[in-house]
Amino acid sequence: MGIFRRGLKRDGPEAPRDQELTMLSEAEAALLRVQVRAAFAESGLEVTVFAAHVTDSAGRAFGLNNLAAVCHNDDRGLRAWPGLAREHVTKLLRSLDGPDVLQTLPREQLLAQLYPRLVPSDSLANPLSYCYGPPLTEGLVEVLALDLPETVQILPEHVVETIGSPAGLRARALQNLREMPVERHEVIKEQDGARIDVLMGDSYFVASLVLILDTAVQQFAGARLGPDGALVAMPFRHQLAFHAISDMTVIPSLNSMARFAATGFEEAPGAVSPSVYWWRPGAPLVRLSEKDGQGGLRVVVESEFQELLERLAAE
């Protein structure tokens, strides 16, 4: 019962971290799980609590990572967590138990709210139901999603086929993405020559701009990508970072972006990927950084990217 007597102060970074909800300490994660169970109970639903998700008697699974990130980033601290948990659970259940938007929304409105979304493949209960998109990179899946007032509903293949062809729907989703507003564009410059352009916005689909990166770079940075492409990172749903490759500043930019991506992935809701990728037109993304399994980062340079670095160095 010790977790119920804890004060309102967050644990410091020296406290042992939870193995699944890594932005929280072990004690904070335990507290959050208790609050989530209570929030579901208030809505009349008993759930079984696991480390990173809960399940109900119908077998539905509800992840905890997004809520953990929301709580972690709320400046009010632990006092706000019960309310955040209730709000999160209420929205989840309302979206699941409410009327089926696929049956109630007119077709044109459905198409107007359709976007491509990047999701980690290990976050999908049944990844085989979302294989209709083009290949992207290992560990990430491109799916079609509906942008609804309170939530985003990703669409499995059997649902997509009731609306239209995957290729035609993806074309409409990409067009919607091109017209999506992006509220902020920041440029991070460091003394070692690193430069990172960061796009941020309220939409859940900012990270999806990597699918139209050449258009996004021209629109927001006023530049064109060359044949060598760019470094890209999509730490979480509201953010896309890129570095146009043209010279040897690619090396410090890669190192800076690796730290940037890993931090954003750990701390923000809607995590997408902790890695940096090499983007080229018409080619799958190539992973260039990853966690080393010991809490650190490592840069992974495969042969083709190494050839690029040697050519840039010679030039």
C-alpha positions as CSV (number, residue, x, y, z in Angstrom):
1,M,0.0,0.0,0.0
2,G,3.0,2.3,0.0
3,I,2.3,3.8,-3.4
4,F,-0.9,5.3,-2.0
5,R,1.0,7.2,0.7
6,R,3.5,8.7,-1.7
7,G,3.7,12.5,-1.8
8,L,3.0,14.6,-4.9
9,K,6.6,15.0,-5.9
10,R,8.0,13.0,-8.9
11,D,10.9,10.6,-8.4
12,G,14.3,11.8,-9.5
13,P,16.3,10.3,-12.3
14,E,18.3,8.2,-9.9
15,A,15.2,6.2,-9.0
16,P,15.0,2.7,-10.6
17,R,13.2,3.0,-14.0
18,D,10.3,0.9,-15.0
19,Q,11.2,-1.8,-17.6
20,E,8.2,-1.0,-19.9
21,L,7.2,2.6,-19.1
22,T,10.7,3.8,-19.1
23,M,10.0,7.5,-18.7
24,L,8.6,6.6,-15.2
25,S,10.2,5.2,-12.1
26,E,9.1,1.8,-10.9
27,A,7.0,3.3,-8.2
28,E,5.4,5.9,-10.5
29,A,4.6,3.2,-13.1
30,A,3.0,1.1,-10.4
31,L,0.9,4.1,-9.3
32,L,-0.2,4.8,-12.8
33,R,-1.3,1.2,-13.3
34,V,-3.5,1.4,-10.2
35,Q,-5.0,4.6,-11.4
36,V,-5.8,3.1,-14.8
37,R,-7.5,0.1,-13.2
38,A,-9.6,2.5,-11.1
39,A,-10.5,4.6,-14.1
40,F,-11.8,1.6,-16.0
41,A,-13.7,0.4,-12.9
42,E,-15.4,3.8,-12.7
43,S,-16.6,3.2,-16.3
44,G,-18.0,-0.2,-15.3
45,L,-15.2,-2.3,-16.8
46,E,-12.9,-4.7,-15.0
47,V,-9.5,-5.0,-16.6
48,T,-6.4,-7.2,-16.1
49,V,-3.3,-5.1,-15.8
50,F,0.0,-6.0,-17.4
51,A,3.3,-4.1,-17.6
52,A,2.5,-2.1,-20.7
53,H,-1.2,-2.7,-21.4
54,V,-4.5,-3.8,-19.9
55,T,-7.1,-6.2,-21.2
56,D,-10.9,-6.5,-20.6
57,S,-13.1,-9.6,-20.5
58,A,-13.8,-9.2,-24.3
59,G,-10.1,-9.5,-25.0
60,R,-9.6,-5.9,-26.0
61,A,-6.2,-4.5,-25.2
62,F,-5.4,-1.0,-24.3
63,G,-1.8,0.2,-24.3
64,L,-0.4,2.3,-21.4
65,N,2.6,4.0,-23.2
66,N,0.8,7.0,-24.5
67,L,-0.9,7.8,-21.2
68,A,2.4,7.3,-19.4
69,A,4.0,9.9,-21.7
70,V,1.1,12.3,-21.2
71,C,1.5,12.0,-17.4
72,H,5.3,12.3,-17.6
73,N,5.0,15.6,-19.5
74,D,2.3,17.2,-17.4
75,D,3.8,19.9,-15.3
76,R,1.2,19.5,-12.5
77,G,2.9,16.2,-11.4
78,L,1.3,13.3,-9.7
79,R,-1.7,15.2,-8.5
80,A,-3.0,15.4,-12.1
81,W,-2.6,11.7,-12.9
82,P,-5.9,10.4,-11.7
83,G,-7.8,13.0,-13.9
84,L,-5.6,12.2,-16.9
85,A,-6.2,8.5,-16.5
86,R,-10.0,9.0,-16.3
87,E,-10.0,11.3,-19.4
88,H,-7.9,8.9,-21.3
89,V,-10.1,5.9,-20.5
90,T,-13.3,7.8,-21.2
91,K,-12.1,8.8,-24.7
92,L,-11.0,5.2,-25.4
93,L,-14.3,3.7,-24.4
94,R,-16.4,6.4,-26.1
95,S,-14.6,5.7,-29.4
96,L,-15.0,2.0,-29.1
97,D,-18.6,1.9,-27.8
98,G,-20.0,4.8,-29.8
99,P,-21.6,4.5,-33.3
100,D,-19.5,3.0,-36.1
101,V,-18.3,6.0,-38.1
102,L,-17.8,3.8,-41.1
103,Q,-21.5,3.4,-41.2
104,T,-22.6,6.8,-40.1
105,L,-20.3,9.2,-41.9
106,P,-20.9,10.1,-45.6
107,R,-18.2,8.6,-47.9
108,E,-16.8,12.0,-48.9
109,Q,-16.4,13.0,-45.3
110,L,-14.6,9.7,-44.6
111,L,-12.2,10.3,-47.5
112,A,-11.6,13.9,-46.3
113,Q,-10.5,12.6,-42.8
114,L,-8.3,9.8,-44.2
115,Y,-4.5,10.0,-43.6
116,P,-1.5,7.7,-43.7
117,R,0.0,7.0,-40.3
118,L,3.2,5.4,-39.3
119,V,3.0,2.9,-36.4
120,P,5.5,0.5,-34.8
121,S,4.7,-3.0,-36.0
122,D,5.0,-4.3,-32.4
123,S,2.2,-2.0,-31.3
124,L,-0.3,-3.8,-33.5
125,A,-2.3,-6.7,-32.0
126,N,-2.4,-8.4,-35.4
127,P,0.2,-7.0,-37.8
128,L,-0.9,-9.3,-40.7
129,S,-4.1,-7.2,-40.8
130,Y,-2.1,-4.1,-41.8
131,C,0.1,-5.4,-44.6
132,Y,-1.8,-3.5,-47.4
133,G,0.6,-0.5,-47.4
134,P,3.9,-0.3,-49.4
135,P,7.0,-1.5,-47.6
136,L,8.6,1.2,-45.4
137,T,11.3,-0.2,-43.2
138,E,11.7,-3.0,-40.6
139,G,9.7,-2.3,-37.5
140,L,7.5,0.4,-39.0
141,V,4.2,0.0,-40.9
142,E,2.3,2.5,-42.9
143,V,-1.5,2.2,-42.3
144,L,-4.6,4.2,-43.3
145,A,-6.3,6.1,-40.4
146,L,-9.3,8.2,-39.8
147,D,-8.8,11.5,-38.0
148,L,-11.8,11.7,-35.7
149,P,-12.7,14.4,-33.2
150,E,-11.5,12.5,-30.1
151,T,-9.3,9.8,-31.5
152,V,-7.5,8.3,-34.5
153,Q,-8.9,5.0,-35.8
154,I,-6.4,2.9,-37.8
155,L,-8.0,0.7,-40.4
156,P,-7.2,-3.0,-40.9
157,E,-7.2,-4.5,-44.3
158,H,-10.7,-6.0,-44.2
159,V,-12.2,-2.5,-43.3
160,V,-10.1,-0.8,-46.0
161,E,-11.5,-3.1,-48.7
162,T,-15.1,-2.0,-47.7
163,I,-14.2,1.6,-48.6
164,G,-12.2,1.2,-51.7
165,S,-8.9,0.0,-53.2
166,P,-5.9,0.4,-50.9
167,A,-4.0,2.2,-53.7
168,G,-6.7,4.7,-54.4
169,L,-7.4,5.4,-50.7
170,R,-3.7,5.9,-50.1
171,A,-3.5,8.4,-52.9
172,R,-6.4,10.4,-51.3
173,A,-4.7,10.1,-47.9
174,L,-1.4,11.5,-49.2
175,Q,-3.3,14.4,-50.8
176,N,-4.9,15.2,-47.4
177,L,-1.4,15.0,-45.9
178,R,-0.1,17.5,-48.4
179,E,-2.8,20.0,-47.3
180,M,-2.3,19.4,-43.6
181,P,-1.2,22.5,-41.6
182,V,2.1,22.3,-39.7
183,E,2.3,24.9,-37.0
184,R,6.1,25.1,-36.3
185,H,9.3,24.7,-38.2
186,E,12.5,25.1,-36.1
187,V,16.2,24.8,-37.1
188,I,18.7,23.4,-34.7
189,K,22.3,24.4,-35.4
190,E,25.3,23.3,-33.4
191,Q,29.0,24.4,-33.4
192,D,30.2,21.2,-35.0
193,G,28.2,21.9,-38.1
194,A,25.2,19.8,-37.3
195,R,21.9,21.1,-38.7
196,I,18.5,19.6,-38.0
197,D,15.2,20.9,-39.4
198,V,12.2,20.0,-37.1
199,L,8.6,20.1,-38.2
200,M,6.0,20.1,-35.3
201,G,2.2,20.3,-35.2
202,D,-1.0,19.4,-33.5
203,S,-1.9,16.8,-36.0
204,Y,-1.3,13.1,-35.3
205,F,0.2,12.8,-38.7
206,V,3.2,15.1,-38.7
207,A,5.6,12.1,-38.6
208,S,3.8,10.8,-41.7
209,L,5.3,13.7,-43.7
210,V,8.3,11.4,-44.3
211,L,6.1,9.8,-46.9
212,I,6.1,13.0,-48.9
213,L,9.5,14.3,-47.7
214,D,10.6,16.0,-50.9
215,T,7.4,18.0,-50.9
216,A,7.6,18.8,-47.2
217,V,11.2,20.0,-47.4
218,Q,10.4,22.3,-50.4
219,Q,7.3,23.6,-48.7
220,F,8.7,24.3,-45.2
221,A,12.4,24.7,-45.7
222,G,12.4,26.2,-49.2
223,A,14.9,23.7,-50.5
224,R,15.1,20.7,-52.8
225,L,16.5,17.4,-51.9
226,G,19.4,16.1,-54.0
227,P,19.9,12.5,-55.2
228,D,21.7,11.6,-51.9
229,G,18.4,12.3,-50.0
230,A,18.2,13.1,-46.4
231,L,18.5,11.9,-42.8
232,V,15.1,11.6,-41.2
233,A,13.7,10.9,-37.8
234,M,10.1,10.4,-36.6
235,P,10.4,10.2,-32.8
236,F,6.7,10.6,-32.2
237,R,3.5,11.4,-34.1
238,H,3.7,15.2,-33.8
239,Q,7.3,15.6,-35.0
240,L,9.5,15.0,-38.1
241,A,13.2,15.9,-38.2
242,F,15.3,16.0,-41.3
243,H,18.8,16.9,-42.6
244,A,19.3,17.4,-46.3
245,I,22.5,15.6,-47.3
246,S,24.9,17.7,-49.4
247,D,28.3,17.6,-47.6
248,M,30.1,16.2,-44.6
249,T,27.9,18.0,-42.1
250,V,25.9,14.8,-42.4
251,I,28.2,13.1,-39.8
252,P,27.6,15.6,-36.9
253,S,24.0,15.9,-38.0
254,L,23.5,12.1,-37.8
255,N,25.1,12.0,-34.3
256,S,22.9,14.9,-33.0
257,M,19.7,13.5,-34.6
258,A,20.3,10.1,-33.1
259,R,20.2,11.6,-29.6
260,F,17.3,13.8,-30.6
261,A,15.2,10.9,-31.9
262,A,15.9,8.6,-28.9
263,T,14.9,11.3,-26.4
264,G,11.7,12.2,-28.2
265,F,10.7,8.6,-28.6
266,E,11.1,7.9,-24.9
267,E,9.4,11.0,-23.5
268,A,6.5,11.9,-25.8
269,P,3.1,10.3,-26.4
270,G,2.5,8.6,-29.7
271,A,6.0,7.2,-30.0
272,V,7.0,6.1,-33.6
273,S,10.7,5.3,-33.7
274,P,13.9,6.0,-31.7
275,S,16.0,5.7,-34.9
276,V,17.5,7.9,-37.6
277,Y,17.0,6.7,-41.2
278,W,18.4,7.4,-44.6
279,W,15.7,8.6,-47.0
280,R,16.1,8.5,-50.8
281,P,13.3,8.9,-53.4
282,G,11.5,5.7,-54.2
283,A,13.6,3.6,-51.8
284,P,12.8,2.0,-48.4
285,L,14.2,3.8,-45.4
286,V,17.6,2.6,-44.2
287,R,18.1,2.5,-40.4
288,L,21.3,4.4,-39.3
289,S,20.9,4.5,-35.5
290,E,19.5,2.2,-32.8
291,K,19.5,1.5,-29.1
292,D,22.4,-0.7,-28.1
293,G,20.4,-2.7,-25.4
294,Q,22.4,-1.1,-22.6
295,G,20.7,2.2,-22.4
296,G,23.0,3.8,-25.0
297,L,22.9,4.5,-28.8
298,R,24.9,3.3,-31.7
299,V,25.2,4.4,-35.3
300,V,24.9,1.6,-37.8
301,V,26.5,2.5,-41.2
302,E,25.9,-0.1,-44.0
303,S,28.0,-0.3,-47.1
304,E,26.0,1.9,-49.4
305,F,25.9,4.8,-46.9
306,Q,29.6,4.3,-46.2
307,E,30.2,4.8,-49.9
308,L,28.2,8.0,-49.8
309,L,30.3,9.3,-46.9
310,E,33.6,8.5,-48.7
311,R,32.4,10.3,-51.8
312,L,31.3,13.3,-49.9
313,A,34.7,13.4,-48.1
314,A,36.5,13.2,-51.4
315,E,34.5,16.0,-52.8
